[in-house]
Amino acid sequence: MELIANYKWRNWNDNLACTADLYRPRGLQELREAVRRAGRKGRIRPLGNSCSWSPLVPTCGSLIDLGRLRGMHETSFDGAPAIRVEAGATVRDLVDFTQARGLTLISPTIFQDISVGGAIAVAAHGTGLHTSTMSDEVVALTLVDARGDVHHLSAADGSLFDAARCSLGALGVVHDVTMRCWPEFHLHVEDRMIGVDDVLGGLPDLLATYEFVELYWFPFTDTLWCKLMRRTDEPDAGATLADRLKFAFTYACTFASCNGVLPLLGRVAPELTPAFMQLAPRLSMTPGSAVAPASRAFHYQRAYPRCWDMSYGVPLADAEEAWRRTIGLIEHLARAASFPVNMVVHARFIGPSAALLAPAHGRAICDIEVVTTRSARDAEPFYEQWSGEMLAIPGARPHWGKYLLHPRAVRERYPMMDAFLAHRAALDPDGVFLNDWLEDAVFQLRP
Ligand SMILES: Cc1cc2nc3c(=O)[nH]c(=O)nc-3n(C[C@H](O)[C@H](O)[C@H](O)COP(=O)(O)OP(=O)(O)OC[C@H]3O[C@@H](n4cnc5c(N)ncnc54)[C@H](O)[C@@H]3O)c2cc1C
């Protein structure tokens, strides 16, 4: 098995780093051996594609990189299609695999470069009130615990399974998961600009009309870009030349804005942010409608610049309040000549999750995220204030993988945290799969 001593790890956004021994197992037996060997020396963190902003991964012990475990095959669950996939496969691998078989995932992340293991570990999700997180699509998984023992878990294992399908990597290493998938269906996709007040005042109707809803707000504009999707039997007309050109134009504009114009603006002339934001909707989307296979419609975005991203899941009933607080804060700061948010505010809506530590556990949520360039002035104080605004909503819970301040405020927001920690203690009594952040701030295991 490959082992790199003193590997210098950095995350995707380059805001986290550590030096640790890196194990790269190529199969289940090597994974068990890696856990045993690394566990004898100290602590271990499972590693996906390093995309998280929060310090879930850093350790001075060992990292176990699942990147060489990417196999998958088609299977079935309760007579319906399913895919058994190794945890190091990316969401892109999985989407390509399902697409090629006339299948689709439901509620996957838009971004496809994260690993399946990393997505499941934080209950990552796309949008869709009739479904929930990717963890909720998992019907079975294989977990290697701190002793190197293998557990095959499914719903029959009750709350242990619900702990393991969003574990923050604190129960052991997930080797593979079996995920439900669905025969490919078509979506009628509408991209519309609608007034902020009309959308927020009419959210329940919007959510009742469309199965999959996403909202984008470019700061200082008075409309929301609404991506509204519902199932249809209409055929996929395929992309016309005009569609392809439109897509290429949008991609080029998003790429250039996010990698060039906005970072520069954030650094040298933030006061121009409101003016640029008036252009942003025109550069990012074209109003209209189309029919597309779900697996294509869910992954409409391609340009992902490095950025700051913080996200909170709030109970559905508090969605309007969360939006008003967010817009209010950004506009309030602008009146004091501070423009820390120069990309977008984005919301998605998902149903209740069974996973004990999913932000959507036990209730449907609006997941609202604020994204800004890495160079934006005052981003740090903004996120501090915005965390306060969101935490003022009693049911708000932060996304585990995004930028996360105030981890100590999180534990009390999870009614099933003690049950999760009991499973953790049973599987890993010596805390091999913890790092300081999880142990001290999130789980508060040290007095
Ligand atoms: C550009 C971008 C877009 C994103 N879009 C979305 C989105 O649409 N929806 C959403 O919900 N999230 C989104 N995220 C957040 C992302 O889903 C999480 O940060 C996710 O955890 C990243 O996966 P990763 O493979 O990079 O894992 P890492 O960041 O490497 O690890 C994250 C956690 O997973 C654990 N882990 C990884 N593999 C395993 C394993 N095999 N067994 C046990 N634990 C494991 C790690 O220990 C760690 O605790 C996005 C992130 C980025 C950078």
PDBQT file of the ligand as one rigid body, heavy atoms in Angstrom, charges set to zero:
ROOT
HETATM    1  C1  LIG A 501     -17.317  24.093  -5.197  1.00  0.00    +0.000 C 
HETATM    2  C2  LIG A 501     -18.072  23.329  -4.148  1.00  0.00    +0.000 A 
HETATM    3  C3  LIG A 501     -19.426  23.103  -4.329  1.00  0.00    +0.000 A 
HETATM    4  C4  LIG A 501     -20.145  22.406  -3.364  1.00  0.00    +0.000 A 
HETATM    5  N1  LIG A 501     -21.458  22.177  -3.588  1.00  0.00    +0.000 NA
HETATM    6  C5  LIG A 501     -22.197  21.541  -2.657  1.00  0.00    +0.000 A 
HETATM    7  C6  LIG A 501     -23.570  21.277  -2.875  1.00  0.00    +0.000 A 
HETATM    8  O1  LIG A 501     -24.127  21.547  -3.948  1.00  0.00    +0.000 OA
HETATM    9  N2  LIG A 501     -24.267  20.689  -1.864  1.00  0.00    +0.000 N 
HETATM   10  C7  LIG A 501     -23.688  20.342  -0.686  1.00  0.00    +0.000 A 
HETATM   11  O2  LIG A 501     -24.382  19.845   0.206  1.00  0.00    +0.000 OA
HETATM   12  N3  LIG A 501     -22.376  20.542  -0.478  1.00  0.00    +0.000 NA
HETATM   13  C8  LIG A 501     -21.624  21.131  -1.421  1.00  0.00    +0.000 A 
HETATM   14  N4  LIG A 501     -20.289  21.344  -1.197  1.00  0.00    +0.000 N 
HETATM   15  C9  LIG A 501     -19.698  20.917   0.079  1.00  0.00    +0.000 C 
HETATM   16  C10 LIG A 501     -19.240  19.475  -0.030  1.00  0.00    +0.000 C 
HETATM   17  O3  LIG A 501     -20.342  18.643  -0.281  1.00  0.00    +0.000 OA
HETATM   18  C11 LIG A 501     -18.604  18.984   1.279  1.00  0.00    +0.000 C 
HETATM   19  O4  LIG A 501     -17.613  19.849   1.693  1.00  0.00    +0.000 OA
HETATM   20  C12 LIG A 501     -18.058  17.557   1.096  1.00  0.00    +0.000 C 
HETATM   21  O5  LIG A 501     -17.799  17.004   2.355  1.00  0.00    +0.000 OA
HETATM   22  C13 LIG A 501     -16.776  17.560   0.281  1.00  0.00    +0.000 C 
HETATM   23  O6  LIG A 501     -16.438  16.244  -0.073  1.00  0.00    +0.000 OA
HETATM   24  P1  LIG A 501     -14.916  15.814  -0.237  1.00  0.00    +0.000 P 
HETATM   25  O7  LIG A 501     -14.900  14.549  -1.014  1.00  0.00    +0.000 OA
HETATM   26  O8  LIG A 501     -14.097  16.906  -0.744  1.00  0.00    +0.000 OA
HETATM   27  O9  LIG A 501     -14.559  15.485   1.280  1.00  0.00    +0.000 OA
HETATM   28  P2  LIG A 501     -13.434  16.100   2.234  1.00  0.00    +0.000 P 
HETATM   29  O10 LIG A 501     -13.578  17.572   2.264  1.00  0.00    +0.000 OA
HETATM   30  O11 LIG A 501     -12.130  15.518   1.869  1.00  0.00    +0.000 OA
HETATM   31  O12 LIG A 501     -13.922  15.491   3.628  1.00  0.00    +0.000 OA
HETATM   32  C14 LIG A 501     -15.117  15.947   4.216  1.00  0.00    +0.000 C 
HETATM   33  C15 LIG A 501     -15.510  15.037   5.366  1.00  0.00    +0.000 C 
HETATM   34  O13 LIG A 501     -15.841  13.757   4.860  1.00  0.00    +0.000 OA
HETATM   35  C16 LIG A 501     -15.123  12.759   5.568  1.00  0.00    +0.000 C 
HETATM   36  N5  LIG A 501     -14.928  11.640   4.652  1.00  0.00    +0.000 N 
HETATM   37  C17 LIG A 501     -14.488  11.685   3.381  1.00  0.00    +0.000 A 
HETATM   38  N6  LIG A 501     -14.457  10.445   2.865  1.00  0.00    +0.000 NA
HETATM   39  C18 LIG A 501     -14.878   9.606   3.837  1.00  0.00    +0.000 A 
HETATM   40  C19 LIG A 501     -15.038   8.199   3.929  1.00  0.00    +0.000 A 
HETATM   41  N7  LIG A 501     -14.780   7.394   2.904  1.00  0.00    +0.000 N 
HETATM   42  N8  LIG A 501     -15.462   7.670   5.100  1.00  0.00    +0.000 NA
HETATM   43  C20 LIG A 501     -15.746   8.471   6.156  1.00  0.00    +0.000 A 
HETATM   44  N9  LIG A 501     -15.616   9.803   6.121  1.00  0.00    +0.000 NA
HETATM   45  C21 LIG A 501     -15.187  10.364   4.972  1.00  0.00    +0.000 A 
HETATM   46  C22 LIG A 501     -13.846  13.446   5.984  1.00  0.00    +0.000 C 
HETATM   47  O14 LIG A 501     -13.231  12.796   7.064  1.00  0.00    +0.000 OA
HETATM   48  C23 LIG A 501     -14.388  14.804   6.371  1.00  0.00    +0.000 C 
HETATM   49  O15 LIG A 501     -14.931  14.737   7.652  1.00  0.00    +0.000 OA
HETATM   50  C24 LIG A 501     -19.514  21.968  -2.167  1.00  0.00    +0.000 A 
HETATM   51  C25 LIG A 501     -18.143  22.177  -1.997  1.00  0.00    +0.000 A 
HETATM   52  C26 LIG A 501     -17.427  22.840  -2.989  1.00  0.00    +0.000 A 
HETATM   53  C27 LIG A 501     -15.961  23.057  -2.819  1.00  0.00    +0.000 C 
ENDROOT
TORSDOF 0
